[in-house]
Amino acid sequence: MQPTSSKPFYYESFPSSGLVAYFSMEIAIDPRMPTYSGGLGVLAGDTLRSTADQGVPLAAFTLVHRKGYFQQHLDENGVQREDIQPWNPADFCTEEKARVTVSVEDRTVTVRAWRYELMGRFGHMVPIYLLDTDLEENSGWDRGLTDHLYGGDSNYRLQQEIVLGMGGVRMAKALGQRVNVYHMNEGHAALLTLGLLESQLGGGPLGAATEADIEQVRDQCVFTTHTPVSAGHDRFSTEQANRILGGDRTARLEKMGCFRDGMLNMTLLALRFSRNANGVAMQHAKVSRQMFPEFTINSITNGVHAPTWVSEPFQQLLDAHLPAWRRDNLYLRSAIDLPEQEILSAHARNKNALLNEVAARNGFSANPALSPKVLTLGFARRAATYKRATLLFTDPERLQEIAAAAGGLQIIFAGKAHPQDGPGKALIQQIFEDAAKYSNGVLRIIYLENYDWDLGAMLTAGVDVWVNTPRRPYEASGTSGMKAALNGVPSLSILDGWWIEGCIEGVTGWAIEDGADDAAEASSLYEKLEKAVVPLFLEAPEKWARLMRITLAVNGSFFNTNRMVRQYTRNAYYPVKLIKQAKLQRLEERADDRLPDMMTLNA
Ligand SMILES: *Cc1c(COP(=O)(O)O)cnc(C)c1O
């Protein structure tokens, strides 16, 4: 995707009209709204919080997920039980009057939207539209289409994706929005491209679409892929596509190369119809290019929304010393000068809050209380096998020795397994078993149930070291280590995802070296704990404080959505290199008011 024009178009602001329409299956909007499952949703929420802070003209579309993601309960053996979390959208959102319809199988499904108003720091509002099919006009089945996030089977999922993608495009139109750019956050939203193509054809048959029609859709779409695990990409069989989407659409999608290995592949669909695609870290973009070599896939490294994830004690510290940090996260670089004692006392408050929470929840019953003096490791994320939560227990005797030498070691785990992920659930039970076997006076292992936004904030700020052990190269980015860094907490992690960019050995944390197998990587993990982490922790608090502040300064100032959103606006939404004179002229000739404002702005 090299610029073909010798006169690139410079664009330094947002268009004076029109907006970005951001589509995501899950968005962590408010801790009380169960509309997210994990990393993807938290990233989407953090992205929107930063677009609101920075005044980016944007509206977001998602599903209402009336029954939420699930609430996790773990029994004394670590067996997971899942309870629905029903919530009432009217408590947080305003109902829009507009109604649109989509066709699902041979039915017409009516969709409404709930508007949530996300306010930025300076009063700019980003509306989030939560699409909802729970309407009297719809059949019982269809009323439940927007109930469960990642629930049901793949038939249910494809129907939800029609509501999100095609329903969202129609809803944007019904609400009178002028959209410059459609951003698909992960392949779940890829059907929005079909919605656009159909609207382009005035509702005519897709078979009539020309290359120019397709090109016109491409001009409006950008795509972010989020997983290097191929099973993580949504795929549907030809039979499902024919039945649920319809024969005409399916034939057209097949012709346009959106099938791979006989399956409709939503990532391929999104890539085919996007003028810009990106992965979520440098390494992830590389892996994505290997998976889809026919496409240019750039990289925009993830971040987190600093004001959301910096704990109260650190907010006070930063407000006192670097008052502009919320407006411009680059000021966090100056955290390099924060007084060591103040860092230590802010962290001590975070650690106490976490340990009090652990005590209040009482972990599982046999566990004695945790000590604020003891080195505490945190490991919390979705319980998926590639994240290898049990790697720490590869050699229990060695772990025991390290704990003894450290004057004790505390490890706090948390994480939900997807309801249909048997191996992930087994992993939780394994940790419970290991915890019961190896916990003693020096080594204490706790698993907290129902990992969510609030617990995530408490854990990433309150532990001493954040641990991540994914099997390379399956971690696209990972963002919890970034939340830890914003609270001065260093990471001890496999060099995958964001950590390749964030790790400066001994300065912002430590890398677990690549090994031939799990045992070799576990051995490196122990080695780093024993030779680097523990000695520094025991040596002198001021030295640990210096490690904390350099972690905050170096990684906090970069791995945030303030920087990330700026990269999206400059490189994906309104980039210099893609806004070529030729394209602009063509758009101008169409007498479309979508882009010319940008020309006036730059004249
Ligand atoms: C930040 C966060 C995640 C992301 O976890 P990673 O494994 O670091 O990507 C998942 N779940 C919750 C609740 C979070 O807050």
The ligand as a MOL file (V3000), in Angstrom:
LIG
                    3D

  0  0  0     0  0            999 V3000
M  V30 BEGIN CTAB
M  V30 COUNTS 15 15 0 0 0
M  V30 BEGIN ATOM
M  V30 1 C -7.3120 -6.2190 30.9640 0
M  V30 2 C -8.2520 -7.3330 31.1170 0
M  V30 3 C -8.0930 -8.4800 30.3210 0
M  V30 4 C -6.9710 -8.6280 29.3220 0
M  V30 5 O -6.0870 -9.6510 29.7340 0
M  V30 6 P -4.7780 -10.0520 28.9410 0
M  V30 7 O -4.6320 -11.5000 29.1430 0
M  V30 8 O -3.6560 -9.2890 29.5170 0
M  V30 9 O -5.0020 -9.6820 27.5160 0
M  V30 10 C -9.0040 -9.5230 30.4870 0
M  V30 11 N -10.0130 -9.4410 31.3880 0
M  V30 12 C -10.1800 -8.3540 32.1740 0
M  V30 13 C -11.2890 -8.3420 33.1660 0
M  V30 14 C -9.3130 -7.2730 32.0630 0
M  V30 15 O -9.5000 -6.1940 32.8370 0
M  V30 END ATOM
M  V30 BEGIN BOND
M  V30 1 1 1 2
M  V30 2 1 2 3
M  V30 3 2 2 14
M  V30 4 1 3 4
M  V30 5 2 3 10
M  V30 6 1 4 5
M  V30 7 1 5 6
M  V30 8 2 6 7
M  V30 9 1 6 8
M  V30 10 1 6 9
M  V30 11 1 10 11
M  V30 12 2 11 12
M  V30 13 1 12 13
M  V30 14 1 12 14
M  V30 15 1 14 15
M  V30 END BOND
M  V30 END CTAB
M  END
